[in-house]
C-alpha cells in the first residue's frame, strides 16, 4: 500500500471481506484484530467494516455500471448525474448558510437533507476513497429527532439545525473509532467523548454521519495511510485532493457534505481546500476549540494547530466560527481565548474602503507554477480595477521558517512517530516528512527547546516588523491590510509528489489567519503564455532541489482540471477581518471577470 | 549579606565609596569590576554609584538628624514630615489618574511633580533601600521638555503626560543597567533599548527617573539580593515589603512614585502590593506587553509571567492597562493578544447588579492568619449587606498546583540559576526556593516536558470545571463571578520567612487575572477574638510543615502596622471585569465601614 497506485486503492474500496461483518447496524462491535496482526489484516478489517456500512444502504451506492473506470480521471460530475432533482437542489444549490435557513423555514426536512448527502457521500467514497467511519443510521435518527422537535416546538434546536457535518478522522466523535490513519490505533480508539468542537456542533443541531480520511502521521499535505489507502482528487484522480484534511476536501467537492471539520498545523486545511476548489480557514491558535483530537505529540506546544472549516462559500467559514464561539468554548477549554466572534467586522466595520494588499509572488524558495502566478496577476488586476492598492510582498526567510518549524514538529526527534508506526510502514509522504527530521533524529534537550522557542519568537518579531514597515510603501497611511499568496507552488499535485510546504507552514509559524478561496479550474488548452515578467524576474537555474523537482514537474497536461486557489492572510487573531477582506477580493474578481470567481458552487465555469 | 540584618542593609545604603564616583552626572560611565571580583566588591561599586546619584541632589536627602534610628520600625510617615505642603499635595492627594489630569490642566508642571517624587524617593531609599538605578536628571530634562511642549502647543504628548513612573530593575530601560539583583549581571547589562512597556510609557508622556529593587533569582516573594541587600517594609521595617516587585511597593507606599511597573509569575506583583497596602494587578499572560525583560529562562514558555501596575488606586490599574493597549503593542510584540481594553466593562457594562462571589477561606494547605480571615469576613458581610451573594470556594489541589508550577519554574533542574549565581551566594529566600527544585535538580527531557504541559492543561480543565459547577450553588443562574481570596497566609512577613506561595501562584498556573486591594492596617491592640467558626472548621494539628511554620509564626506584635489586603480573581482575560467588580466590592466596603476602605491614599485610617 505505501506504493499503491490508484487502482490498488480503488480495489481496497470494494474488498471481499464484507460478508464477515454485520452490514445492518451502525453500532456493530468492532472486532479488534489481535495486536500482533500484520497491518494488512487490520486494514482489511477496517475497510470491510466501512464497506458494510455502505452496503447497509444500497439505495445510495453507485450501480455497478455507473462506476467509472480507473481511466476516468474527472469524476467531479458523477454525483450530479446520479442524484434526483430534489437531492441536487439540496446539495448543489445551497451552501451551509442557505441550507440552515431552508431547514429552519422547513423547505426541507433534516432527514431528506441528510439522505441527499448520504447518497452523494456514498458515491464520493466509491470514486475517491474519502471516508473512514460511516454512521448514516445514527445520523438519520438524529435528523428525525430534529424534525420532530421543529414540528412540535416550531423552534430549531440551534443555529445549525439539521445541517449534515463531516468530521476529519482524528477528531473524536463519541462511539466511533479515531484511528487517524494509524494501523496501531485502528479499533483501539473508539471515543467515549466528543471533541469540544463536535460537542458544539451537536448542540447547535448539526447532524454527524461520516468521518473522513487523513494521512498517516497527519504531517502530510496529501492523504494516504495503510488502513484505507489513498484518497483521490475528484477533479482528476491522478492528483491528490491535498491533506491532511483530504478526505474532507474530496467529499465536499463531490457534494457529499456541505461543510467539514479540518485541522491545520502546516497547511492541512488550506491545502485540501485549495486542491479541491473549496474555501478553508486556518485561524489563529486558540481561537477555535481544539480539545479532543487524537494525534501525535500531545503536550508539545512549541507549535500548535488550529481547527477550522472547509466549505463551499466564504460566508460558511464565518458561520462555522460564529457558531463555535457562540457556545463560549473558552469556559470549558482553558487554552481558548475569550474573543467573541465579531460578525460586524465581516460585514465591513473597520475595514477601509480602499485596501492595500501585498502579493507574494515567489517565496524565494520555490517559484509557483504558471497557473498560480496567473491567478495572482488576475487578482491583482481585479483589485486595482476595483480601486484597491497592490504592492509586492518581499518574502522573508521562508527556507529558514521551514527549518525552524520542522524542529518544533520533531522536538522528540520523531520518536513518537516511529513508535506509533512500528508495524505500520511509512507511506511515501510519511517517508518524505520523516526525512526532514532534524537533529539526526535525536530528541532536543531542555536548553535546545528554550533556544528553539526564542528562535520562533525572533522570527515572529522579524516578520511583524517587516509587515509594519510596509507602511512606508502604501498610500493608505497604514501597513498592508493583507497578504495575497499562493497556497502551494503547484496545483493539486500528482500523488506522492508534494515537496514544499513553505507557502502554508510559514503562516502557522506566524500564527496568522489565512483563508483559501477558489478561482476556477485549470484547462491545459488555455495555458497561454503568462506575462508576469513585469512583476517577476526570471529564476534561471533552480535555486534548490525542491525548486528543481517542482519546476521539472510542470506540464500543463498533468494538472488538467485541477482547481486554482489562492490564500488571503491577515494579522494574528484577525479572522473576521480576513473574511471581511476576502469578500472585497471576491467582489473585485466578480466585477473584473463576471461570474468567473469560485463562488459558483458547481465550478461550472472553468476560468484561467 | 545573605544573612544581613536590617542594620547591615541600612549601612550599605550609605557606603564610604561615594567619593570615588562622579556625583554630578546621571550618565557617568559605569566602571565595571573585573569579572573575577568577589561579589562584595561589585556590590560596593553598585551601591556607591547609586549613592552618588542621590548625593547629586542633597536638597532631596534626609538630613542626618531626620534619619530614623534602626529601632524605628514604622517609617511610613517620614516623607510627609519632610515635604513641603505643595509637594505633599502632589504626592499624597493625587493618584496617577488625578495627577495626569492636574498636569494636563497645568495645575502642576511636570518638573515640579517630578521634583516632589524625587524628594520622596530619595527619602524612601534612605529608609527602605528600595532603589537600584537612579537618573533624576534625565527625568528632569524630559519633564522640562514636556512642560515646554504643553506650553507651546497646548497639547499633552500623551495620556500620561508628565507622570513619574518607576520601573522594576529587571525591566530594560535604555541607557541603564539591568542587573536584576544578580552580581554577575551588574554593570554588564546596560540596555540599548527600552522594554516594550517602557517604550509605551515614554510615548504616553510618562517620566522615568528610578528603577527599583528586585530579589536575586526574581523567584522570591521578598526582596533581597547581594548587590543592594534587602528592601524593608515602610510600615514596619522588621517586615518584608514583599517581592519580587518589592522595591516598587516600598517606594510607592512612601509616595516616592505614583505608579510602578511590576511583573508576576508566582505572586510578584500581588504580594508586594498586598504587603504595602497598595493596589496591584496581575493580568492574564499576553494581555500586557512583556518583551524586554531580563530574567532567567528566556524561551521557557511552559509558564509565563505577566507585567502589570502597582498603584494607589484601583482606577490607576485601569489607567495603566488602557494606555498600554491604546498603543497596540500586539503589532510589535507577537505573543500579545489583540484584545483592546474594554473601559466600558470597568464602568459596569455586562457586570450584573447582583454578583455572586466565592470566598476562599483556606486553601487546604496553610490556613491564613487571623487578620486575613477577619478581612475576608468583613468583606463577606459588606457584600451581603450590599445585596450581593457570597458562597464558599472549595479549594482544589493547591498543594498539587505548587508541585506542578515548580516543575515549570525549574524545567532545567535549576541549572541556569546555579550558573548565573556561581559567584553570588544565595540569599535565604533563594536558598528556600532552590530547595523546591524538583527532579533531583536534573533537567527534564522532552517527554517529561510534554507530560508536564499535559498536567498543566488537565489542572486548568479541572479548576475551570469546578468554577463552572458553582452554577448549581449560586442564585444568579451563573457560575460565580469572582473568587475573593487571601493574597498570602500572612501579612507582610518577617524577613526571610516566606514559606507558602499557593494563594498567588495558583492563579498564575490558571492564568486568571487577580487584583489586590487594601483594607487598612493591622493594630495588635485590636486583635480581638475573630469569630470565623461559623465559616471554618478548626484545623487542629498543622497539616504540613509549611502550616506548622506559619501557624507558629502567629503573634500579633510581629505584624504591628502591617497592611491588610485581599485579592479578587476573575476568569482568564477578564481583566476589565475584575476591575469592574473590584469597584463593587470597594463600594460595598465603603457602605459597610464608612471611609474605612483602603482607597484613602494616606492610609490614615487603620481599621481591622
Contacts between the chains, C-beta under 8 A, distances in Angstrom:
chain1	res1	chain2	res2	distance
A	297	B	450	6.8
A	298	B	450	6.8
A	298	B	454	6.0
A	299	B	449	7.4
A	299	B	450	3.2
A	299	B	451	6.1
A	299	B	452	7.6
A	299	B	453	4.1
A	299	B	454	4.1
A	299	B	457	7.8
A	300	B	450	5.5
A	300	B	453	7.5
A	301	B	301	7.7
A	301	B	453	5.6
A	330	B	572	7.3
A	330	B	573	8.0
A	331	B	464	6.8
A	331	B	468	6.0
A	331	B	571	7.8
A	332	B	461	7.5
A	332	B	464	6.4
A	332	B	465	7.2
A	332	B	468	6.9
A	333	B	461	7.6
A	334	B	457	6.8
A	334	B	460	3.7
A	334	B	461	6.1
A	334	B	464	5.4
A	334	B	510	7.7
A	334	B	511	7.6
A	334	B	572	7.0
A	335	B	457	7.0
A	335	B	460	7.8
A	337	B	337	6.4
A	337	B	339	7.6
A	337	B	573	6.6
A	338	B	571	7.3
A	338	B	572	6.7
A	338	B	573	4.8
A	338	B	574	7.1
A	339	B	337	7.6
A	339	B	339	6.2
A	411	B	446	5.3
A	412	B	446	4.9
A	412	B	447	6.7
A	412	B	450	7.7
A	443	B	445	6.6
A	443	B	446	4.5
A	443	B	447	7.6
A	444	B	446	6.0
A	445	B	443	6.6
A	445	B	445	6.8
A	445	B	446	7.4
A	446	B	411	5.3
A	446	B	412	4.9
A	446	B	443	4.5
A	446	B	444	6.0
A	446	B	445	7.4
A	446	B	446	7.9
A	446	B	449	6.8
A	447	B	412	6.7
A	447	B	443	7.6
A	449	B	299	7.4
A	449	B	446	6.8
A	449	B	449	6.8
A	450	B	297	6.8
A	450	B	298	6.8
A	450	B	299	3.2
A	450	B	300	5.5
A	450	B	412	7.7
A	451	B	299	6.1
A	452	B	299	7.5
A	453	B	299	4.1
A	453	B	300	7.5
A	453	B	301	5.6
A	454	B	298	6.0
A	454	B	299	4.1
A	457	B	299	7.8
A	457	B	334	6.8
A	457	B	335	7.1
A	460	B	334	3.7
A	460	B	335	7.8
A	461	B	332	7.6
A	461	B	333	7.6
A	461	B	334	6.1
A	464	B	331	6.8
A	464	B	332	6.4
A	464	B	334	5.4
A	465	B	332	7.2
A	468	B	331	6.0
A	468	B	332	6.9
A	510	B	334	7.7
A	511	B	334	7.6
A	571	B	331	7.7
A	571	B	338	7.2
A	572	B	330	7.3
A	572	B	334	7.0
A	572	B	338	6.7
A	573	B	330	7.9
A	573	B	337	6.6
A	573	B	338	4.8
A	574	B	338	7.0
